[in-house]
Amino acid sequence: MSGERKNDRHDELDPMDAYDRYGRYDAGGTPEGQDGYDGYDGHGASREYDELADDDGGYGLHTEDGAEGDPAPRGSTSRKVVMLAAGGVFAALLAVGGYGAYNVLTAVTDNGPSAGGGGQSADTAAKAPQEPPTAEQAESAAKEFLAAWSRGDVTAAAGLTDHPETARAALSTFHEQVGARSLALTGTGRAPADAPSEPALGFHVKAEFEGTPDAWEYDGVLSFVRSQDGRPVVRWKPSVIHPRLTQVTSITVKTLPDPVSKPTDRKGRPLDTFPSLRAVLPQIAPPDGATAVTGRAVVLSGGGGEPEQLFVLTPPSAPQVRLTLDADLQQAAEEAVKQQSANGNPASLVAIQPSTGHILAIANAPQGGFNRAVAGGQAPGSTMKVITSAALLEAGVSPDTVVPCKDTTNSPRAWHNDERGDFPSYTLTDDFTHSCNTGFIDKGLEKLQPGTLGKVARDQFGLGLEWHIGIPSRDGTIPAPGNKDEAAAQYIGQGQIQVNSLLMASVAATVQNGTFRQPVLREDAKRVSAPGKLPADVARDLRAMMNKTATQGTARTPMAGLSGQIGAKTGTVEAGGQANNSWFIAYRGDLAVAAEVEGGGHGFSAAGVAAAQVLKAGGKG
């Protein structure tokens, strides 16, 4: 059958199946913008068909008795059957916007060269190279596309693209999920991506929302190609909707996390840049009766990255909470702790104003991790001798009472001092100044009843009471000793005693001020009061002993150069064969500080250096 071809096979491919509702390419579909991809014409339309065999086969028709007859001649009933089938396909394609109708129709109807005509087939003509749209045609198409999109006619806008169904689904989803009250799109002229083979025009988007005075505005780019029927149309890709939208991202309106509060320092300065406060600030609750405002934003998400806010519809807000912290002192504390933990040693520091109990600084290492400064629990070493001295002074021992500092003593456990040797003429002040363990153990076992140390710590220094500072914190633990060995350990700050920098800074503040004032991070915190009060003469004697330690004793090196009313006490804690833990408490005027560095060695070294650094930064208080 000269000049005739039979359609042996047509692979049924729907190019739209490869795209999701945003027009993003999925596995098995055509990569966006990849012209010449096997089986596609560059715009997503299928062009991979089996060659039509030029043989005598034709379409198989049946005779009246059911036997397969000879192929029908051209122009016979077979032609009508083929045309009816073609009409059905064409109608179905029109129902989805006419996309790709021409190529599929010509393949089904077997429009080859006419007999003797030598002309080109319609299928071949459709695939012939087309001239790109002119600048004027692109501008006209852009105006029509933007106008349709602006008025919310996504079907009309999608019909002006090379992927109508994909574009319609993506534009519909965008309108539904963003929910703008109005959308104004205007052309802005030729875009930098403009090229003779594919002209590109810029456009500006202005979206307005209910309840939001500001508009979301951004710029985009449209590129233009010819559809298979020769019309200039927008090349569809996700970035048509927004320049940041890709095959794997989406744009939706989302609720923003509610900030619990917006804490500032005591002067209204922000605190969110300090590493040690990252875990602290989210714990600050808003004032009673105050509520946070939920925020909403247009968000770009997906692609494995963090969601990005494109436009804030309702900014989240929370009541400002002014804390007692001081940003300048916090900075000094952060730097001091960071320096002393450079070798990886965990550390912490707390600064308090004795006259008010206001917490002025909280610093931790590692920064941003566990808040050991207020929630940790460790033995404080010889810094506990401040409370042991208070108990002894109240038990009738004076600062000048001779309390020999023996090289070793027994409880029956054997105890010794860091400074070896016998010092039989040492007084209580000397034992305190030189941090003599044996003198405190001997005099404590002689003068104090079991549990006395814990009672003084609780009733006069507030340790062991339930504190409410404004964030979760750990209260001091000083259990009643079960035997003399346990009592001896407590007198020098070891054994089962558990405190932290916050608690020991309060001990120094209580000595300086003469009265326990529970530390707080905010003025409206519910404070607890100590059942008793530190006797005035005891407070006076303790200040004198701490001053001598700062000027002549174990704390003199780090405290050197500090003037005014100063006092300090060192602590060196044995850590079971590991490097000793370093403790230091001190005050200067109306500023009290406690610091500890795990594995930092002697109290006057790591912790002492950090504490003194903050005292210097705080001036005379």
C-alpha positions in Angstrom: 0.0 0.0 0.0 2.2 2.7 -1.3 2.3 5.9 0.8 0.3 4.3 3.7 1.5 3.7 7.3 0.0 1.8 10.1 0.2 3.1 13.7 1.7 0.0 15.3 2.2 1.5 18.8 1.8 4.8 20.7 3.2 4.9 24.2 0.7 6.7 26.3 2.6 9.3 28.3 1.1 12.1 30.4 3.9 14.6 30.9 1.9 16.2 33.7 2.3 13.1 35.8 5.9 14.0 36.4 5.1 17.2 38.3 3.5 17.9 41.7 1.0 20.7 42.5 3.7 23.3 42.6 5.1 22.3 39.2 8.1 20.6 40.8 9.6 17.7 38.9 9.2 14.3 40.4 11.0 11.0 39.5 10.0 9.8 36.1 9.0 13.2 34.7 10.8 15.7 32.5 13.5 17.8 34.3 12.3 21.3 34.3 13.7 23.4 31.4 15.7 20.5 29.9 15.2 20.7 26.2 15.9 17.6 24.1 15.3 15.2 27.0 14.5 11.8 25.6 10.9 11.6 24.6 10.1 15.3 25.3 10.0 18.4 23.2 11.5 20.7 25.9 8.1 21.8 27.2 7.0 18.5 28.7 5.2 17.1 25.7 5.9 13.5 24.7 7.4 13.0 21.3 8.7 9.4 21.5 6.6 7.2 19.2 7.4 4.0 17.4 8.1 4.5 13.7 5.0 3.8 11.6 5.6 0.7 9.5 5.1 1.0 5.8 3.6 -2.3 5.0 0.4 -3.9 3.8 -1.0 -4.6 7.2 -3.5 -1.8 7.8 -6.1 -2.0 10.6 -7.6 -5.4 11.3 -11.4 -5.4 10.8 -13.9 -8.3 11.2 -16.4 -9.6 8.6 -20.0 -10.2 9.5 -19.4 -13.9 10.3 -16.6 -12.9 12.7 -13.7 -14.0 10.5 -10.8 -11.6 10.1 -11.1 -10.0 6.7 -8.7 -8.3 4.5 -7.5 -4.8 5.3 -10.0 -2.2 4.3 -8.9 0.1 1.5 -8.1 3.7 2.1 -11.1 6.0 2.4 -13.3 3.2 3.6 -15.0 2.5 6.9 -11.6 2.0 8.6 -10.9 5.6 7.9 -14.1 6.6 9.7 -13.2 4.4 12.7 -9.8 6.1 12.9 -11.3 9.5 12.7 -13.9 8.8 15.4 -11.1 7.6 17.7 -9.1 10.7 16.9 -12.1 12.9 17.6 -12.4 11.3 21.1 -8.8 11.9 21.9 -9.0 15.5 20.7 -12.1 16.1 22.8 -10.4 14.6 25.9 -7.3 16.8 25.3 -9.4 19.9 25.0 -11.0 19.1 28.4 -7.5 19.5 30.0 -6.6 22.7 28.2 -5.6 21.3 24.8 -2.1 20.6 25.9 -0.2 18.5 23.4 -3.3 17.8 21.4 -1.9 18.4 18.0 1.0 15.9 18.1 -1.1 13.2 19.6 -3.9 13.7 17.1 -1.7 13.5 14.0 -0.1 10.3 15.4 -3.6 8.7 15.8 -5.1 9.8 12.5 -2.1 8.6 10.4 -1.7 11.9 8.6 1.2 10.9 6.3 2.2 12.6 3.1 -0.8 12.7 0.7 -0.8 10.4 -2.2 1.3 11.9 -4.9 1.4 15.2 -3.0 4.9 14.9 -1.6 3.9 17.3 1.2 5.1 17.4 4.8 3.1 15.6 7.5 1.3 17.6 10.2 3.3 15.8 12.8 6.6 16.7 11.1 5.4 20.3 10.8 4.6 20.6 14.5 8.1 19.5 15.4 9.8 21.9 13.0 11.8 24.6 14.7 9.8 27.7 15.6 11.0 31.2 15.8 11.1 32.4 19.5 8.5 35.0 20.5 9.4 38.5 19.8 9.8 41.1 22.6 6.4 42.6 21.7 4.7 39.2 21.7 6.3 38.3 25.1 5.2 41.6 26.6 1.6 41.0 25.4 1.6 37.5 26.8 3.1 38.7 30.1 0.4 41.3 30.4 -2.3 38.8 29.8 -0.8 36.2 32.2 -0.2 38.7 35.0 -3.7 40.1 34.6 -5.3 36.7 34.9 -3.2 35.8 37.9 -4.0 39.1 39.6 -7.7 38.6 39.4 -7.4 35.0 40.7 -8.3 33.3 37.4 -5.7 30.6 37.7 -7.3 28.5 34.9 -6.8 31.4 32.4 -3.3 32.1 33.7 -2.3 28.5 33.5 -3.6 28.3 30.0 -1.1 30.9 29.0 1.8 28.6 30.0 3.5 25.6 28.4 2.2 23.3 31.2 -1.4 24.3 31.8 -2.4 21.6 34.2 0.8 21.8 36.3 0.6 25.6 36.4 -3.1 25.5 37.4 -2.5 23.1 40.3 0.5 25.1 41.5 -1.2 28.5 41.3 -4.3 27.1 43.0 -2.2 25.7 45.8 -0.4 29.0 46.2 -3.6 31.0 46.5 -5.1 28.5 49.0 -2.1 28.2 51.3 -1.0 31.9 51.2 -4.5 33.3 51.4 -3.8 36.9 50.3 -6.7 39.3 50.3 -5.5 40.8 47.0 -2.7 40.2 44.6 -1.4 42.9 42.2 1.1 41.8 39.6 2.7 44.4 37.3 5.4 44.0 34.6 8.7 45.7 35.1 10.3 45.4 31.7 13.1 43.2 30.3 14.9 41.0 32.8 18.6 40.3 33.0 17.9 36.7 31.9 16.4 38.0 28.6 17.9 36.3 25.5 16.9 36.2 21.8 16.1 32.5 22.0 13.8 32.9 25.0 12.8 36.5 26.0 12.4 37.2 29.7 10.4 39.9 31.4 10.4 41.0 35.1 7.3 41.5 37.2 6.5 42.8 40.6 4.2 41.1 43.2 2.3 43.0 45.9 0.2 40.8 48.1 -2.1 42.2 50.8 -3.6 40.4 53.8 -6.4 40.9 56.2 -5.4 42.4 59.5 -1.9 43.3 58.2 -1.1 46.9 57.3 2.1 46.1 55.4 2.1 44.3 52.0 4.3 41.4 51.0 6.3 42.5 47.9 8.8 40.7 45.8 10.1 40.6 42.2 10.0 37.7 39.7 10.9 36.8 36.2 8.9 35.2 33.3 10.5 33.6 30.3 8.6 32.9 27.1 8.5 30.2 24.5 6.1 29.2 21.8 3.4 26.6 22.4 3.0 23.8 19.9 0.3 25.8 18.2 2.7 28.7 17.9 1.3 31.0 20.6 3.8 32.8 22.9 3.4 31.4 26.4 5.1 31.5 29.8 7.6 28.7 30.3 6.3 27.2 33.5 8.6 26.4 36.4 8.2 26.8 40.2 10.1 30.1 40.3 7.3 31.7 38.4 5.4 31.8 41.6 8.3 33.0 43.7 12.0 33.2 42.8 13.0 31.1 45.8 10.5 28.3 45.1 12.1 25.2 43.7 11.1 21.6 42.9 11.5 20.6 46.5 10.3 23.6 48.5 6.9 25.0 49.3 5.4 28.3 50.4 2.7 28.3 53.1 1.5 30.4 56.0 2.6 29.0 59.3 2.2 29.8 63.0 5.4 31.0 64.6 6.6 29.7 67.9 5.4 31.8 70.8 8.1 33.5 72.8 7.4 33.0 76.5 8.7 36.4 77.3 11.2 39.0 76.2 13.8 39.3 79.0 16.1 42.3 79.2 18.7 43.3 81.8 18.0 45.7 84.6 18.5 48.7 82.2 16.3 47.3 79.4 19.2 46.0 77.3 18.8 42.7 75.4 20.4 39.5 76.8 19.9 37.0 74.0 23.5 37.3 72.7 25.0 35.8 75.8 25.9 32.1 75.4 25.4 31.2 79.1 21.8 32.6 79.0 20.6 30.6 76.0 19.1 28.0 78.3 18.0 30.5 80.9 16.0 33.0 79.0 13.4 30.6 77.6 12.6 29.6 81.3 11.5 33.2 82.1 7.8 33.2 82.4 5.8 36.3 81.6 4.4 38.4 84.4 1.2 37.3 86.0 -1.8 38.1 83.7 0.4 38.8 80.7 0.1 36.7 77.5 2.1 36.3 74.4 0.7 37.0 71.0 0.9 34.2 68.4 2.8 35.2 65.3 2.1 34.1 61.7 4.3 34.3 58.6 4.6 33.3 55.0 7.3 30.6 55.2 9.5 28.9 52.6 10.2 25.4 53.7 11.5 22.1 52.4 14.7 21.1 50.7 16.4 20.0 53.9 17.1 23.5 55.2 15.6 25.6 58.0 12.3 27.2 57.2 12.7 30.8 56.0 10.3 33.6 56.8 9.4 35.4 53.6 6.9 37.8 55.2 5.6 38.2 58.7 1.8 38.6 58.8 1.5 38.9 62.6 4.8 39.4 64.5 4.9 37.3 67.7 5.1 39.4 70.8 5.5 38.8 74.5 5.6 41.0 77.5 9.0 42.4 78.3 10.4 41.1 81.5 13.2 43.2 83.1 15.6 40.9 84.9 18.1 41.8 87.6 21.0 40.9 85.4 23.5 43.5 84.3 24.6 43.2 80.7 28.1 44.7 81.3 28.8 42.4 84.3 27.3 39.4 82.4 29.8 40.0 79.6 32.7 40.1 82.1 31.5 36.9 83.7 31.2 35.1 80.3 34.8 36.1 79.4 36.2 35.1 82.8 34.6 31.6 82.8 35.5 31.1 79.2 39.2 31.8 79.9 39.3 29.5 82.9 37.6 26.6 81.1 39.8 26.8 78.0 41.2 23.3 78.6 37.7 21.9 78.7 37.1 22.2 82.4 33.4 22.7 83.3 33.0 25.9 85.3 30.5 28.5 86.5 30.2 31.9 88.1 27.4 33.9 89.8 27.5 37.6 90.8 25.0 39.0 93.3 24.3 42.4 94.8 24.3 41.9 98.6 22.1 44.8 99.4 19.2 43.6 97.3 19.9 39.9 96.5 19.7 40.7 92.8 21.5 38.3 90.6 23.7 40.3 88.3 25.5 37.6 86.2 25.3 33.9 85.6 28.0 32.3 83.5 28.7 28.6 82.6 31.1 26.5 80.7 30.4 24.8 78.4 28.5 27.8 77.2 24.9 27.2 76.3 24.9 23.8 78.0 23.8 22.7 81.5 23.2 25.6 83.9 25.5 24.3 86.6 25.8 27.7 88.1 22.3 27.5 89.6 21.3 23.8 89.1 24.5 22.0 89.8 25.5 20.3 93.0 29.1 19.9 94.3 31.1 20.0 97.5 32.4 23.6 98.1 35.6 22.8 99.9 37.1 25.3 102.3 34.7 28.0 101.2 32.3 26.2 103.6 34.6 27.3 106.5 32.7 30.6 106.4 29.6 28.9 107.7 31.7 26.6 110.0 33.3 29.8 111.5 29.9 31.3 112.0 28.9 28.2 114.0 32.1 28.3 116.1 31.8 32.0 116.8 28.3 31.5 118.0 29.5 28.6 120.1 31.8 30.8 122.0 35.0 30.6 120.0 36.5 34.1 119.2 38.6 35.1 116.2 41.6 35.2 118.6 41.0 31.9 120.2 44.0 29.6 119.8 43.0 26.7 117.5 46.3 24.7 116.8 46.8 23.8 113.2 48.3 20.3 113.4 49.9 18.6 110.5 47.4 15.7 110.8 44.4 14.8 113.0 42.0 12.0 113.3 38.2 11.7 113.5 39.1 8.6 113.5 39.8 9.1 109.8 43.2 10.8 109.2 43.1 14.3 107.9 45.9 16.7 106.8 46.4 20.1 105.4 47.6 21.3 102.0 50.2 23.3 103.8 52.1 20.6 105.7 53.6 21.2 109.2 52.4 22.0 112.7 51.3 25.5 113.7 50.4 25.2 117.4 49.9 29.0 117.9 47.4 29.5 115.1 44.2 31.3 116.1 40.8 30.7 114.5 41.5 33.7 112.2 44.9 32.1 111.3 43.2 28.8 110.5 40.7 30.6 108.4 43.3 32.8 106.6 45.6 29.8 105.8 42.7 27.4 105.3 43.8 24.9 108.0 41.7 21.7 107.8 42.9 20.1 111.0 42.1 23.1 113.2 38.5 23.4 112.0 38.0 19.6 112.3 39.3 19.5 115.9 37.5 22.6 117.1 34.3 21.6 115.2 34.2 18.1 116.8 34.9 19.7 120.2 32.3 22.6 120.1 29.6 21.7 117.7 26.8 19.2 118.1 25.8 17.0 115.2 23.5 18.9 112.8 24.6 22.4 114.1 26.4 23.2 110.9 23.3 22.4 108.8 21.1 24.5 111.2 23.3 27.6 111.0 23.5 27.2 107.2 19.7 27.0 106.9 18.6 29.6 109.5 21.2 32.3 108.9 22.5 31.7 105.3 19.3 30.3 103.7 21.0 27.1 102.5 18.5 24.3 102.3 15.4 26.5 102.0 13.3 26.3 98.9 14.4 29.2 96.7 12.3 30.7 93.9 14.7 32.8 91.9 12.7 33.1 88.7 14.0 29.9 87.0 14.5 26.4 88.2 17.4 26.1 90.7 18.9 23.6 93.1 18.7 24.2 96.8 21.6 23.5 99.1 22.0 20.0 100.7 23.8 19.7 104.1 22.6 16.4 105.6 23.0 15.6 109.3 26.2 13.7 109.7 25.9 10.0 110.7 29.3 9.8 112.5 32.4 11.9 113.4 34.1 11.2 110.1 31.1 12.7 108.2 31.0 15.6 110.5 34.7 16.3 110.1 34.2 16.2 106.3 31.4 18.8 106.5 33.4 21.2 108.6 35.8 21.6 105.7 33.3 21.5 102.9 33.6 18.0 101.7 31.5 14.8 102.2 27.9 14.9 101.2 27.4 18.7 101.1 26.0 19.8 97.7 26.0 23.4 96.7 26.6 25.5 93.6 27.9 29.0 92.6 24.6 30.7 93.2 24.4 29.4 96.8 28.0 30.2 97.7 27.7 33.7 96.1 24.8 34.2 98.5 27.0 33.1 101.4 29.5 35.8 100.5 26.7 38.3 100.0 25.2 37.5 103.4 28.6 38.1 105.2 29.1 41.4 103.4 25.5 42.7 104.1 25.0 41.0 107.4 21.6 39.7 106.4 20.5 36.9 104.1 18.5 38.1 101.1 17.4 35.3 98.8 18.9 35.9 95.4 16.4 36.6 92.6 16.5 37.1 88.8 13.3 39.2 88.8 11.7 41.6 91.2 8.4 39.8 91.3 9.9 36.5 92.4 8.5 35.1 95.6 11.4 35.2 98.1 11.8 33.0 101.1 13.1 34.5 104.4 15.6 32.8 106.6 14.2 31.7 110.0 17.0 33.4 111.9 19.6 36.1 111.3 23.3 36.2 111.4 24.3 37.9 114.7 25.9 41.4 114.0 29.1 40.6 115.9 29.5 37.3 114.0 29.0 39.1 110.7 31.6 41.7 111.7 34.1 39.0 112.7 33.6 37.1 109.5 34.2 40.2 107.4 37.4 40.8 109.3 38.5 37.2 108.7 37.6 37.3 105.0 39.4 40.6 104.6 42.6 39.2 106.1 42.4 36.2 103.7 42.0 38.5 100.8 45.0 40.7 101.8 47.3 38.3 103.6 46.1 34.8 103.2 45.4 32.2 100.5 43.3 34.7 98.4 45.8 37.5 98.3 47.2 36.8 94.8 43.9 37.0 92.8 42.6 39.8 95.0 45.7 41.9 94.6 45.0 45.5 93.4 41.4 45.5 94.5 40.5 48.4 96.9 37.6 49.2 99.1 35.7 46.8 101.3 37.0 43.4 100.1 36.9 39.9 101.5 37.5 36.3 100.1 37.8 32.7 100.9 39.4 29.9 98.8 38.4 26.3 98.5 40.3 23.4 97.1 38.3 20.2 96.8 39.9 16.7 96.6 38.3 14.8 93.7 39.2 11.2 94.2 42.6 11.1 92.5 41.5 13.6 89.8 42.8 17.2 89.7 41.4 19.2 92.5 38.3 21.4 92.0 38.9 25.1 92.4 36.4 27.2 94.4 36.5 30.9 95.3 34.0 33.3 97.0 34.6 37.0 97.5 33.0 40.4 97.7 34.0 44.0 96.9 31.6 46.7 98.1 28.1 45.8 97.0 29.1 43.0 94.7 29.6 39.4 95.8 30.9 36.6 93.5 31.4 32.8 93.6 33.2 30.8 91.0 34.1 27.1 90.6 36.2 25.3 88.0 36.2 21.5 88.0 39.7 20.2 87.8 41.0 23.8 88.1 43.4 23.1 91.0 43.8 25.4 94.0 41.1 27.8 94.9 43.3 30.9 94.3 44.2 29.8 90.8 41.4 29.2 88.2 38.3 30.1 90.3 40.1 32.9 92.1 41.2 34.5 88.8 37.7 34.4 87.3 36.0 35.8 90.4 38.5 38.7 90.8 38.1 39.5 87.1 34.4 40.1 87.6 35.0 42.1 90.8 37.4 44.4 89.0 34.8 44.8 86.2 32.2 45.7 88.7 34.1 48.6 90.2 33.6 49.4 93.8 30.0 48.4 93.8 
